[in-house]
Amino acid sequence: FTLVFIIFEIIFYLILNDNTKSAFNLMKKDLEFKKYKKETNYREDRSFYYRDIPFNKNMVRVFWIAFQYGIIKNRLNILNAFLLKWCKENKIKFISKGKYEIVDNQFGYDFDDGNEASLFYLLLDKSKNKFIKITMFNSRIIFKKINDILLTETSILKSENKIIDKNGYEIISDNIKSDVDIVFGFKNFLLNFSNIEEKNPQEVKLWEEYLIYAELLGIADKVRDEFKKLNIDYSSNEIKFKKINFQIINFIKVLLWLSYLFYGILFMICTFFIWLIYIWLTWGS
């Protein structure tokens, strides 16, 4: 009976513990985003450069394609890009390391894209007195919102026959090839901005927007190096984002949960032997 009671106490403690809940929430299947198989394998043309910001500045489509085709692996890149964009638009401002403030606007906040607006107002709702801490980004609700945004774009791509049903499986069709060419070409352009011979003044003026998309594609540091070669000064306006390795964080959380489990097992074993000794000393005599 005592052993059963101890096991119950340990399980009850683990269920209520926030660290173990976070670890299991981030490991759940519903927080993963589906990667689709392709109708044919894609071969990148590294000599192709696309100078304009793709898809009429549709960041979600750029991100969706980049994620599906392996340019980026971290879904939080899209959140970092939106944060950088909002800083440029004075919707939020940097306060201190890992902390941001949502700027008051009595007339409301203007957004051209509903997905962007929904993410912003989610952060506003979860903020404390309009202060955002970067630690809140590693949470189930943020991953869920990003998944919802990507699923919205998935539905649009299906309506354009860029995701099709083939033999009972949804796959990315060859109809998407021109879009993929654009994303890879834009990435190549950003990474080789200083090496491209012909540049018009408008391209140089667009560097702030280029940095936002570089953040989206996970190549911001390399793009900044390209700007330095051109003596473009971004330092006064640059927003420093804390880079977090979320895989390490999740791994530590799992280790923490395992340590609780190990502690519980060790406690049960010790208790069992103590009872054996007690029984032997009392009943054995």
C-alpha positions in Angstrom: 0.0 0.0 0.0 2.8 2.4 0.9 4.5 1.7 -2.4 1.3 2.4 -4.4 0.9 5.6 -2.4 4.4 6.8 -3.2 4.0 6.0 -7.0 0.7 8.0 -7.0 2.4 10.9 -5.3 5.3 10.9 -7.9 2.9 10.7 -10.8 0.7 13.5 -9.4 3.8 15.7 -8.9 5.0 15.2 -12.4 1.6 15.9 -13.9 1.4 19.2 -12.1 5.0 20.3 -12.7 5.3 23.0 -15.3 8.7 21.9 -16.6 7.5 18.4 -17.4 4.3 19.8 -19.0 6.3 22.1 -21.2 8.6 19.2 -22.2 5.8 17.0 -23.2 3.8 19.7 -24.9 6.7 20.6 -27.2 7.2 16.9 -28.0 3.6 16.4 -29.1 2.8 15.5 -32.7 0.3 18.3 -33.1 3.1 20.8 -32.7 5.0 19.4 -35.7 4.3 20.9 -39.1 3.8 18.5 -42.0 6.5 18.4 -44.6 5.1 17.3 -48.0 6.7 15.0 -50.5 7.5 16.5 -53.9 6.3 15.3 -57.3 9.8 15.6 -58.5 13.1 16.5 -56.8 14.1 20.1 -57.0 17.6 21.2 -58.2 18.7 24.7 -57.2 20.2 26.9 -59.9 22.8 28.8 -57.8 23.5 31.2 -60.7 19.9 32.5 -60.7 19.2 35.7 -58.8 15.8 37.2 -58.0 16.1 40.9 -57.0 12.5 41.8 -56.1 10.9 40.9 -52.8 8.8 37.8 -53.7 5.1 37.3 -54.0 4.1 40.9 -53.4 5.8 40.8 -50.0 3.9 37.7 -48.8 6.3 36.6 -46.0 4.2 33.5 -45.2 4.6 32.1 -48.7 8.3 32.7 -48.7 8.6 31.0 -45.4 6.3 28.1 -46.4 8.4 27.3 -49.4 11.7 27.8 -47.6 10.6 25.5 -44.9 9.4 22.8 -47.2 12.5 22.9 -49.3 15.0 22.8 -46.5 16.3 26.4 -46.6 15.2 26.8 -43.0 14.3 24.4 -40.3 13.1 26.6 -37.4 9.5 27.8 -37.6 10.3 30.6 -35.2 12.2 32.3 -38.0 8.9 33.8 -39.2 8.3 35.2 -35.7 11.7 36.8 -35.6 11.1 38.3 -39.1 7.8 39.8 -38.0 9.4 41.1 -34.8 12.0 42.8 -36.9 9.4 44.2 -39.2 7.3 45.5 -36.3 10.4 47.2 -34.8 11.0 49.0 -38.1 7.3 50.0 -38.2 7.4 51.2 -34.6 4.8 48.8 -33.4 7.2 47.4 -30.8 10.5 48.6 -29.5 13.6 47.0 -27.9 13.8 47.6 -24.1 16.6 45.3 -22.9 18.1 41.9 -23.6 15.3 39.6 -24.4 12.5 42.1 -23.7 10.3 44.2 -25.9 7.5 46.7 -25.5 4.4 47.0 -27.6 4.1 50.6 -28.5 0.7 52.2 -27.6 -1.4 53.3 -30.5 -4.8 54.7 -29.7 -5.8 54.5 -33.3 -5.1 50.8 -33.6 -2.4 48.9 -35.5 -2.5 48.7 -39.3 -1.8 45.4 -41.0 -2.0 44.4 -44.7 -2.0 40.7 -43.8 -4.5 38.9 -41.5 -1.9 36.3 -40.5 0.5 38.9 -39.3 -2.2 40.7 -37.4 -3.4 37.6 -35.7 0.2 36.8 -34.5 0.7 40.4 -33.3 -2.6 40.5 -31.3 -1.7 37.0 -29.8 1.5 38.5 -28.5 -0.3 41.5 -27.3 -2.9 39.4 -25.5 -0.2 37.3 -23.8 2.1 40.2 -22.9 2.2 41.6 -19.4 1.4 45.4 -19.5 2.5 45.3 -23.2 5.9 43.9 -22.4 7.0 40.8 -24.3 9.7 38.5 -23.1 11.5 36.4 -25.6 11.1 33.3 -23.3 7.4 33.2 -24.1 8.2 32.4 -27.7 9.1 28.8 -26.8 5.6 27.9 -25.9 2.8 25.7 -27.2 0.5 28.6 -28.1 3.1 30.3 -30.3 3.9 27.1 -32.1 0.2 26.5 -32.6 -0.4 30.0 -34.0 2.6 29.6 -36.4 1.1 26.2 -37.5 -2.3 27.9 -38.1 -0.6 30.6 -40.3 1.2 27.9 -42.3 -2.0 25.9 -42.7 -3.8 28.9 -44.1 -1.1 29.2 -46.8 -1.3 25.5 -47.4 -5.0 25.8 -48.2 -4.3 28.6 -50.7 -1.6 26.5 -52.4 -4.1 23.6 -52.7 -6.5 26.0 -54.4 -3.8 26.9 -56.9 -3.1 23.1 -57.5 0.4 23.5 -56.1 -0.5 20.8 -53.6 -2.3 17.9 -55.2 -3.7 14.5 -54.3 -1.8 11.7 -55.9 -2.6 8.0 -55.1 -4.3 9.0 -51.9 -1.4 11.2 -50.7 -1.0 15.0 -50.7 2.2 16.1 -52.4 3.7 19.3 -53.7 3.2 19.4 -57.5 5.5 20.6 -60.2 3.2 23.7 -60.6 5.1 25.3 -57.7 8.5 25.2 -59.4 8.4 28.9 -60.5 7.6 29.9 -56.9 10.5 27.8 -55.6 12.8 29.2 -58.2 11.9 32.7 -56.9 12.6 31.9 -53.2 16.0 30.2 -54.0 16.9 33.0 -56.4 16.0 35.6 -53.8 18.2 33.8 -51.2 21.1 33.7 -53.7 20.6 37.4 -54.3 20.7 38.3 -50.6 23.8 36.1 -50.0 25.7 37.7 -53.0 24.3 41.2 -52.8 27.8 42.8 -52.8 29.1 40.7 -55.6 26.3 41.5 -58.1 27.7 44.0 -60.6 24.6 46.0 -61.5 22.7 47.6 -58.6 20.1 50.3 -58.9 19.6 52.9 -56.1 16.3 51.3 -55.2 18.0 48.0 -54.2 20.3 49.8 -51.8 17.4 51.6 -50.2 15.6 48.4 -49.7 18.2 46.9 -47.4 16.0 47.2 -44.3 13.4 45.0 -45.9 16.1 42.7 -47.2 17.2 42.2 -43.6 13.7 41.2 -42.6 13.6 38.5 -45.3 17.1 37.4 -44.4 15.9 36.9 -40.9 13.0 35.0 -42.3 15.3 32.7 -44.3 17.8 32.3 -41.4 20.7 34.0 -43.2 20.6 37.5 -41.6 24.2 37.3 -40.3 25.6 36.5 -43.7 23.5 39.2 -45.3 24.8 41.8 -42.9 28.3 40.9 -43.9 27.4 41.6 -47.5 26.1 45.0 -46.6 29.3 45.8 -44.7 31.2 45.2 -48.0 29.1 48.0 -49.5 29.6 50.3 -46.5 25.9 50.3 -45.8 25.4 51.4 -42.2 22.6 49.5 -40.5 24.0 49.6 -36.9 22.0 52.5 -35.7 18.7 50.8 -36.7 19.7 47.2 -36.2 17.5 45.2 -33.8 19.5 42.6 -31.8 17.5 39.4 -31.5 18.6 36.8 -29.0 19.3 33.6 -30.8 17.9 30.6 -28.9 18.7 27.0 -29.7 15.2 25.6 -29.1 16.4 22.0 -29.6 18.8 22.3 -26.7 16.2 23.9 -24.6 13.7 21.1 -25.3 16.5 18.5 -24.7 17.2 20.1 -21.3 13.5 20.0 -20.4 13.4 16.3 -21.3 16.5 15.7 -19.2 14.8 17.6 -16.3 11.8 15.3 -16.6 14.0 12.2 -16.6 15.8 13.5 -13.5 12.4 13.7 -11.8 11.6 10.2 -12.9 15.0 8.9 -11.8 14.5 10.6 -8.4 11.1 8.9 -8.0 12.4 5.5 -8.9 15.4 5.9 -6.6 13.1 7.1 -3.8 10.9 4.0 -4.3 13.9 1.6 -4.3 15.3 3.2 -1.1 11.9 3.1 0.6 11.4 -0.5 -0.4 14.8 -1.6 1.1 14.1 0.5 4.3 10.8 -1.4 4.7 12.6 -4.7 4.1 15.1 -3.8 6.8 12.3 -2.7 9.1 10.3 -5.9 8.6 13.4 -8.1 9.1 14.4 -6.3 12.3 10.9 -6.4 13.8 9.2 -9.6 12.5 12.4 -11.6 12.0 13.2 -11.4 15.7 
